């Protein structure tokens, strides 16, 4: 039950188009900040406060943009946060609809095995480190690949094309360095 890449591309484009048309462009990295703020506010209830003008925070990052991040953390049932939760739920439901994650999908990819051997822990560590670096960079850039590249290019924003070029300019040499031997 594998989706043809062309069909998947058209469906993804349709979802992005509908999101922009009906709500706003898709972007998800900000929701990690919101999740962090929800947890931090649970530990320190003085972190986010409601004022007459809306929400504010003792954290400058959450207080910026008129307290928009503080507001989203105080009221997490908003479009963007629910969208991220729905992505995880959708991935789970998709896996279950096709009978779960098979043993073949749990194996290390051949190219990883050829370069690093049978080291699943190392693969998880590298994947976590890579995800952390990408998320850190996304927050520095003010958005992630879905926001900058996919939504940005769809809206023909020059920044979307520049981000895409930069992402591939960095990804290709890193992949060549990491995977010298073919699988």
C-alpha positions in Angstrom: 0.0 0.0 0.0 2.7 2.5 -1.0 1.6 5.8 -2.4 3.0 6.7 -5.9 5.3 9.7 -5.5 3.5 11.6 -8.2 0.1 11.1 -6.5 1.8 12.0 -3.1 3.3 15.2 -4.6 -0.1 16.3 -6.0 -1.8 15.6 -2.7 0.9 17.4 -0.7 0.6 20.4 -3.0 -3.2 20.4 -2.6 -2.9 20.3 1.2 -0.5 23.2 1.1 -2.7 25.2 -1.3 -5.8 24.6 0.9 -3.9 25.5 4.1 -2.8 28.9 2.6 -6.2 29.5 1.1 -8.2 28.6 4.2 -6.0 29.4 7.2 -2.3 30.3 6.7 1.0 28.9 5.3 2.2 25.7 6.9 5.2 25.8 9.3 5.9 23.6 12.3 9.2 24.4 14.0 7.6 27.2 16.0 5.4 24.6 17.7 8.5 23.1 19.4 9.0 26.5 21.1 5.3 26.5 22.0 5.6 23.0 23.5 8.7 24.1 25.5 6.8 27.1 26.8 3.8 24.9 27.8 6.2 22.7 29.8 8.1 25.6 31.3 4.9 27.4 32.2 3.7 24.3 34.0 7.0 24.3 36.0 7.0 28.1 36.5 3.5 29.5 36.4 4.9 33.1 36.4 6.4 32.5 32.9 3.3 33.5 31.0 0.9 36.1 32.3 -2.4 37.4 30.9 -2.6 41.2 30.7 -5.3 43.6 29.6 -3.7 43.7 26.2 -3.3 39.9 25.8 -0.5 37.7 26.9 3.1 38.4 27.9 6.0 36.5 29.3 9.1 37.0 31.4 10.9 35.3 28.5 11.7 37.8 25.8 11.3 35.3 23.0 7.8 34.3 24.1 6.9 38.0 24.7 8.0 39.2 21.2 5.4 39.9 18.5 3.0 41.3 21.1 3.1 38.1 23.1 1.9 35.9 20.3 4.0 32.9 21.4 3.0 33.4 25.0 -0.7 33.4 23.9 -0.2 30.2 21.9 1.5 28.5 24.8 -1.3 29.6 27.2 -4.0 28.4 24.8 -2.3 25.5 22.9 -5.5 24.3 21.1 -4.8 26.6 18.2 -4.5 25.7 14.5 -0.7 25.3 14.4 -0.3 23.2 17.5 -3.2 20.9 16.6 -1.8 20.6 13.1 1.5 19.3 14.4 -0.3 16.8 16.7 -2.5 15.7 13.8 0.7 15.1 11.7 1.9 12.6 14.3 -1.5 11.0 14.6 -1.8 10.8 10.8 1.6 9.1 10.5 0.6 6.6 13.1 -2.8 5.9 11.5 -1.2 5.5 8.1 1.3 3.0 9.5 -1.5 1.0 11.1 -3.7 1.1 8.0 -1.0 -0.7 6.1 -0.4 -3.3 8.8 2.2 -1.6 11.0 5.9 -1.0 10.6 7.4 -4.2 9.0 10.7 -5.8 9.9 12.2 -4.6 6.6 11.5 -1.0 7.5 13.1 -1.5 10.9 16.4 -2.6 9.4 19.2 -0.2 9.0 19.4 1.2 5.4 22.0 -0.5 3.3 24.0 2.7 2.8 24.3 3.2 6.6 25.3 -0.4 7.0 28.0 -0.1 4.3 29.5 3.0 5.9 29.0 2.4 9.7 28.1 -1.2 10.2 25.3 -2.7 12.3 25.1 0.2 14.7 21.4 1.2 15.3 22.3 3.2 18.5 24.8 5.3 16.5 22.2 5.8 13.8 19.6 7.0 16.4 22.3 9.3 17.9 23.2 10.8 14.6 19.6 11.2 13.6 18.9 13.0 16.9 21.9 15.2 16.5 21.0 16.1 13.0 17.4 16.8 14.0 18.6 19.1 16.8 20.9 21.0 14.5 18.1 21.4 11.9 15.7 22.6 14.5 18.2 25.0 16.0 18.9 26.4 12.6 15.2 26.6 11.8 14.6 28.8 14.9 17.6 31.0 14.0 16.2 31.4 10.5 12.7 32.1 11.9 11.1 29.0 10.3 11.7 25.4 9.1 11.7 23.7 5.7 8.0 23.4 5.6 7.6 27.1 6.3 10.5 28.6 4.4 11.0 26.1 1.5 7.7 24.5 0.8 5.2 27.3 1.8 7.7 30.0 0.7 8.3 28.5 -2.7 4.6 27.9 -3.2 4.0 31.6 -2.6 6.9 32.4 -4.9 8.8 34.2 -2.1 12.4 34.8 -2.9 13.4 33.8 0.6 11.9 30.3 0.0 14.0 29.8 -3.1 17.2 31.1 -1.3 16.5 28.8 1.6 15.9 25.8 -0.7 19.2 26.5 -2.5 21.0 26.8 0.8 19.5 23.6 2.2 20.5 21.6 -0.8 23.9 23.3 -0.9 24.6 22.1 2.6 22.8 18.7 2.4 24.6 17.4 -0.6 28.2 17.8 0.6 27.3 16.5 4.0 25.7 13.4 2.5 28.7 12.8 0.3 31.0 13.1 3.3 28.9 10.8 5.5 28.1 8.1 2.9 31.4 7.6 0.9 30.5 3.9 0.3 27.4 3.0 -1.6 24.9 0.5 0.0 
